[in-house]
């Protein structure tokens, strides 16, 4: 397996786990999380610092995921009563604050120098890739169970009209808090795997573009659909990586022109996907009642 193929599959798997977390938060529950990159970065730094402090990488990953889930719950708790626009601003602001800490608190994060030589739970790129794919499958299976559980009906009710859901006796605050924290845990897991794979992290690796890619994956795949989201992650990564080879055919362009052309091609691909699949690749799972049973009722 070539290093480039391993890198590509790792990118897809890590992006898939992060997008699954966002799909649970925004796609299923309707909570806009523009601060995804901040929680992703928080988990990466926690995992790196814990391994540097002598923690076993497996334990460091578990602790980092748990703390990221708690941080997600804390942010959602102080902002959960806000409307979609204000919640998005609060999560984005929290993420930017975390990034400022990573940049300026050198005693804690080494600032722009970053953290290097991060220990891995498994040695070698291929074993780590297999572990990442297994974790992606596990997160997917867990979130599919959530999508088919009664909890998902309550989550969709809260997403579509929280006032009606509250009137019917649903605890909107608790429901949102639990699902936002669960999605934050998945995003944290992706951040840990990022740190393990690259074995070096610095603040420049984390920015709003990570959030944009995750939202693109959820929208193209179909909001609330885990299966569609996995398909869209492959599509987005294929567009991003495939356009790197444009230089082989348009070598006369400068680097800045080539970068602009790549963005244009990626944007065109996304527009075409939305035109031909406006509801996403796969619609979200819905409980259905058989026609015979409905007619008898």
MITORVO-346139 format. One record per residue: z, y, x of N, C-alpha, C in turn; residue in one letter. Coordinates in steps of 0.02 Angstrom, whole numbers, plus 50000, padded with zeros to 5 digits. Layout:
// MITORVO-346139
ZYXZYXZYXa ...
***
This chain:
// MITORVO-346139
500004994150043500005000050000500005006250045x 499525010550035499455016450079500005021450065x 500185025250117500705030450107500535035350051x 499885037050045499695041849993499805038949924x 499635032549915499735029349850500475028849833x 500885027249884501605027049873501865033949852x 501635039049887501845045849871501635047749800x 501035045749780500785047449714501205043849660x 501345037549670501745033749621502455036349618x 502735038249675503405041149675503425047649636x 502905051749646502865058049610502825056949535x 502425052049515502355050449444503015047849415x 503345043349452503965040449426504525045549421x 504605049749472505135054849470504995059949416x 504355062149411504175066849358504265063749289x 504135057249284504215053849220504935053749197x 505395052449244506105052349225506345059249203x 506135064449240506325071249222506035073149154x 505395071349143505075073049079505385069249021x 505615063049033505975059348980506605063048960x 506965065749009507565069648993507395075748952x 506875079348971506665085248933506425083348863x 506085077648859505835075448794506415073948746x 506975071448773507555070248731507865076848709x 507905081548756508225087948740507805092248694x 507175093148712506745097648674506315093948623x 506005088548644505555084948600505905082048540x 506495078848551506845075548496507345080048462x 507715084048502508265087948475508095095248463x 507555097748495507345104548484507715109748526x 508035107548580508405112148624507965114048683x 507785120248688507325122648740507715123348805x 507505119548856507835119648921507355122248974x 507335128848983506915131749036507255131149104x 507865128849106508225128149169508215121149197x 507715117149178507675110249202507695109949278x 507345114549311507315114249384507995115449416x 508425119149382509095120449409509525114249408x 509515110549352509905104349348509625099049395x 508965098949402508625094449449508855095949520x 508875102349537509095104449604509835103049614x 510235104249563510955103049568511095095749586x 510755091149553510855083949567510625082249637x 510065085049659509815083649726510315085949779x 510595091949770511075094449819511735090649816x 511955088949756512575085049750512495078349785x 511945075049773511815068549802511785069049879x 511425074149903511365075049975512035076550008x 512435080949977513075082750006513565076950005x 513545072949952514005067249947513835061950000x 513195060650010513005055750061513195058350130x 513115064950141513305067950205514055067550216x 514435067350162515165066950167515415059850175x 514965055050178515165048150189515135043650127x 514935046350070514875042250010514295037350017x 514395031449989513835026749984513295029849940x 512645029249959512115032449920512105030449846x 512275024149832512295021949761512835025749723x 513425026149754513985029749722513825037149717x 513515039949769513325047049768512845048449711x 512375043949699511905044949645512255044749577x 512705040049568513075039549504513495045849492x 513845048149544514265054149536513835060249523x 513285060949558512845066749549512555066849479x 512345061049453512065060649385512605062549334x 513205059949343513755061449296513935068849297x 513975071749356514145078949361513585083349333x 512955081249343512405085049314512415084749238x 512585078849212512635078249139513205082649113x 513765082949149514315087349129514115094649133x 513745096449186513525103349193513045105149136x 512605100549117512155101749061512545102748996x 513055098548987513475099248928513835105848927x 514075108048986514425114548990513975120348973x 513365120249000512895125748984512715125648910x 512595119648884512415119248813512995121248768x 513605119948790514195121548749514275129048740x 514115132948793514205140148788513595143548755x 513055139848747512455143048721512145139348662x 512475133948639512165129648590512075132948522x 512475137948508512435141348443511885146748443x 511575147748500511045152848503510395150048475x 509955154548455509295152548432508875150148491x 508295147448477507875144348528507725149148586x 507525155348570507345160148622507935161648668x 508515162848639509095164648679509355158748719x 509315152648690509515146648726509075145748787x 508425146848779507955146248835508145151148891x 508325157348872508505162348922509145160348958x 509635157748922510275155848953510165150049002x 509785144948983509665139349029509275141649091x 508785146049081508405148749138508865152749183x 509295156849154509755160849193510245156449233x 510485151149202510945146549237510595143249296x 509965141349286509585138249341509465143049398x 509315149349382509205154249435509855155649472x 510415155549438511065156449471511195150849521x 511035144749500511125138949544510675139549605x 510075142049595509625142849652509875148249700x 510145153649674510425158849717511005156149758x 511405151949728511955148749766511665144449822x 511145140649806510835136349858510545140349915x 510295146349900509975150549951510495154149994x 511005156949963511445161649999512115158650022x 512345153349990512985150250010512845145150065x 512705147650125512515143250181513075138450201x 513695140450192514255136050210514255129750167x 513935130150110513935124450064513275120750064x 512725124350066512065121350059511615122050120x 511845125450172511465126950233510875131650218x 510865134650159510375139850143509655137650153x 509265141950185508555140550194508435134950245x 508935133250285508855127750333508815121050297x 509125120650240509095114450201509545108950228x 509525103250195509915097450214509435091850232x 509505089050292509055083950316509415077350327x 509015072250342509275065450357509725062850301x 509485063550240509865061050182509805053550179x 510375050150175510375042850174510085040250108x 509745034650111509445031450052509845025350031x 509805023649967510135017449945509755011249969x 509105011949981508685006450006508255009250063x 508165005350114507755007450171507025005950158x 506585010550176505875009550168505615012850105x 504995015150107504685018550050504535013749993x 504295007750009504115003049955504725000749915x 505284998549948505874996849908506135002749865x 506105008749894506325014549855505855015849796x 505215014749806504735015449751504875010449696x 505015004249714505164999049665505805000849627x 506305003449663506915005549630506785011249581x 506375016049601506215021749558505835019549496x 505365014949504504995012349446505465008549399x 505935004749428506415001149387506865005949348x 507075011349381507485016349346507085019949292x 506455021249306506025024249255505975019649194x 505875013249206505845008449150506505008149113x 507065008449150507715008249117507845014349074x 507685020349100507775026449061507315026449000x 506695024149009506225023648953506495019048899x 506745013048919507015008248870507615011148833x 508055014648870508645017548839508445022948788x 507985027248807507795032748762507375030148704x 507025024548713506675021448657507175018748606x 507725015948631508255013548585508555019448546x 508655025048582508915031048548508425033448495x 507765033248511507255035548464507235031248401x 507445025048407507425020448350508095019548316x 508605022948342509275022448314509365027848260x 509855026848216509995032048165510145038848196x 510385038748258510515045148292509895049548296x 509305046348304508695050248311508515053848246x 508665050648189508525054048125508945060248118x 509575059748138510005065648136509765070948185x 509535068748244509285073548294508665077148268x 508215073548236507605076748210507785081448152x 508275079548112508495083948058508775090448086x 509165089848140509445095848172508885100048202x 508385096648232507825100248262507425104048209x 507295100848152506865103948101507235109248060x 507875107948044508255112948006508995111448015x 509315114548064510025113148077510485114948019x 510295119947979510715122047922510745116447870x 510165113547855510145108047807510525102047833x 510445100547898510805094947928511565095947923x 511795102047936512505103547931512745102947859x 512325105147813512505104647742512595097447720x 512205092947751512245085847734512805082247771x 513205085947807513795083147839513715081247912x 513155082947944513055081348014513405086548058x 513735084048110514055088548158513525090848208x 513225096448194512655098848234512865100148306x 513435103248316513655105048384513765098848426x 514115093848400514245087748438513605083948453x 513165083548404512535079948413512115083248468x 512055089748466511665093248516511975092548585x 512625092948588512985092448651512865085648684x 512925080348645512845073548671512135072448697x 511635074448658510945073148678510725077648735x 510965083748737510795088148793511095085548857x 511705082848854512025080048913511665073648935x 511455069548888511095063348905510425065048938x 510075069948911509445072048942509565075049011x 510115078749018510285081649083510435076249134x 510735070749112510865065149158510215062249185x 509705061549141509055059049164508735063849214x 508775070249199508505075249246508875074949313x 509535073949310509925073249371509725067049411x 509575061549377509345055549411508695056849448x 508245060549417507615062249450507745066549512x 508215071149507508385075249565508665071149623x 509085066249608509345061849660508795057949694x 508335055349656507775051449685507325055949727x 507255062249707506885067049747507205067749817x 507865068549818508225069249881508165062949924x 508215057149892508165050849929507475049849959x 506965051649921506285050449944506095055050003x 506205061449994506005066150046506505066450104x 507135064550090507665064550141507775071550171x 507515076550138507615083450159507515087850098x 507985092350086507915096950030508075104050054x 507745108850024507905115950035507715119649970x 507955125749961507855129249898507125130349878x 506665130449927505965131649910505645125849872x 505955120049873505675114249839505785114649763x 506225119049741506435119149671506275126049641x 505885126049589505705132249556505475131049485x 505335136349448505125135749378504495131549368x 504095130549421503485126549413503665119349394x 504245116849416504465110149396504585109749321x 504875115049294504985115349222504325115649185x 503845119449212503185120049180502835113349178x 502855109649232502535103049233502855098349182x 503515098549177503865094249129503675095949058x 503645102449042503445104548975502725102548961x 502285103149011501595101049001501555093648983x 501955089649018501955082449005502185080848934x 502705084248912502975082948845502485085248791x 502175091048801501715093748751501085089348746x 500805087548803500185083648803500325076548778x 500895073748796501055066948774501215066448701x 501455071848672501665071648602502415072848598x 502605078448571503315080248570503725074948534x 504225072348568504655067248539504435060148553x 503855059248584503585052648598503685050848671x 504085045648683504205043448752503585040048781x 503255036048741502655032548766502105037548782x 501995042348739501495047348752501665051548813x 502305052748823502515056748881502345053248946x 502435046548949502265042949010501515043349024x 501105042948972500385043648982500205050649007x 500545055648980500385062448999500605064049070x 501145060849094501365061949163500825059549211x 500535053749197499975051349238499395056249235x 499265058949176498705063649168498825070049208x 499425072949201499575079149236499555078149312x 499855072749336499855071449408499135070149433x 498745066649392498045065349410497655071949416x 497775076449370497435082949373497655086849434x 498305086849448498575090749504498345087849571x 498365081249576498175078149640497425077349647x 497085075949592496365074949596495985081049617x 496245086849598495895093049616495965094649691x 496405091049726496455092149799495805090149834x 495425085649803494815083149835494205087549820x 494325093049783493775097549768493495100549832x 493925101349882493715104349945493155100349979x 493115093849964492585089649993491895091649968x 491875094949910491225096649880491085104049881x 491595108049891491495115349893491825118149957x 491615115450013491935117150077491825124450096x 491345127750063491205134750082491715139650054x 492145137350008492645141749979493225142750027x 493535148650024494135149850064494735146350032x 495285146150069495885142750043496145145949980x 496125152649976496365156149916495905154849857x 495245154749870494775153249816494845146049792x 494975141549839495055134549821495685133649779x 496225137049797496845136649757496725139149687x 496355144749680496205147449614495765142549574x 495285139349608494855134549574495245128549550x 495715126349590496135120649570496525122349507x 496825128249505497205130249446496745130749384x 496145133149394495665133549339495485126649313x 495375121949358495195115149338495785111749302x 496385112749328496975109849294497055112949225x 496985119549220497035122749154496505120449106x 495885119549131495335117149089495485110049064x 495735105849108495905099049088496435098849034x 496945103049041497475103348992497225106048925x 496795111048927496515113848866496105108648829x 495695104848865495285099648834495735094248803x 496275092548838496735087448811497035089848745x 497225096248742497525098848681497015099748625x 496385101048643495865101748591495735095148558x 495655089948598495485083348571496095079448547x 496685081248572497305077948551497835083248537x 497745087148483498215092648471498935090348458x 499015084248432499695081648419499955077548477x 499595077448533499805073548591499475066648591x 499565063148646499265056548652499545051648601x 500205051848591500535047148545501035051048503x 501015049948438501505053348395502195050248402x 502705054248390503385051848397503535046348347x 504005042048365504195036548322504545039148260x 504355036348203504665038248139504855031948101x 505435032148068505615026648025505155026647964x 504915020747946504465020147889504735014947840x 504585016147777504785011447724504155007847701x 504185001347696503614997447674503414999547603x 502774999447589502535001647523502814997447467x 502844990947478503114986547425503834988247409x 504224989347462504924990947451504994997747416x 504555002347435504595009047405504395008747331x 503905004647314503685004147245504205000847201x 504564995947229505084992547191505664997247178x 505795001547228506345006347219506165011447166x 
***
